[in-house]
């Protein structure tokens, strides 16, 4: 972490906000899965190939919701760790000012204990921050990988929709569109978050 | 009266000049110091007086000030006592110029106790307090014993804050009066009132605007008159001593407050 880490807790909070938006979209994906299941049931035999796909959409939605929620929490914790470190850095810089101002004062040595304790706390917070940042990065990559299946699901859904006859084709294509657009939006938030994580790591 | 500007005042140091320090009382059991007139203070920040009572093994730091003051205060204090001797902190109320440095003191003095009005606990903790212990002062006030010295937290509610205390030392006959008696003036002003009438214009607007209640004010004046006060020490401006304390009480009693001057 560099000295200008006042930006760090803001960036981490922005990541949390990105994931909060992703969670909301993932919930919509869950609704899409329920809708798909209902349409497939109504279409009967003609949509028999579509039904297993609804389970995959449902699973994708559920994994995305829980994973986004988890990443949101990680990012919020990261923001807190960065804010705590900022406060500790602030205390250390004030102690340093005192050491400069009062180096020859009678009781200057009485500061050592507090100074060392604050330094130790700073080291601990840096380690915690780095660990949380690594974990956040890993979870974002995992979710990104998971979302790759969304494109395949959308394609397969369109193929199955074409078999379902004209009555249900529109509704099933609509399901495919919804899966694709929700996944793209979530991917966009993941990508933004990954870029922000990268900027934190390079900071 | 044995108050004197200490040799520590205005010493040139590597990065500037430390805050002015006066010992305003000393006997065999304890000492009172006032620390203020911060030369490194940013211009737009109001100047504040901080007070320190030092007994044999303990110390009470009163209204330690804002974040901007912390380094100057700490540097000044370690000229007088080891930092760990500050076992108690007092915040007369919740304002930032009183106690926004709390998060930093919390790192420097993890074993200290903060005495402050009970109604402000949930608010003051927003300044950051993970180590220091909060001792809520009840509305009627309470006592604090520092080694063999008894100090009293004297109620001053609505003067100006809705939960507000002064600190009275019956042995030294000193009343640390918080915002009561405060004056707005230059950072290089003298530490003591030398001409009461000339001082009035510096206090009038402050008291009329910040003090909201004539009833609370008059109740405080009546209670303060029952105390034996040799020195009245506000958080801004100058210290009143001797007859100027009585002059202040008379002036304050006659002053209508809760007024927005146009």
Interface residues (C-beta under 8 A of the other chain):
Chain A: X87 X88 X90 X91 X94 X95 X97 X98 X100 X101 X102 X103 X105 X106 X107 X108 X110 X111 X113 X114 X117 X118 X121
Chain B: X13 X14 X15 X16 X18 X70 X71 X72 X74 X75 X78 X79 X80 X81 X82 X83 X84 X85 X103 X104 X107 X108 X109 X110 X128
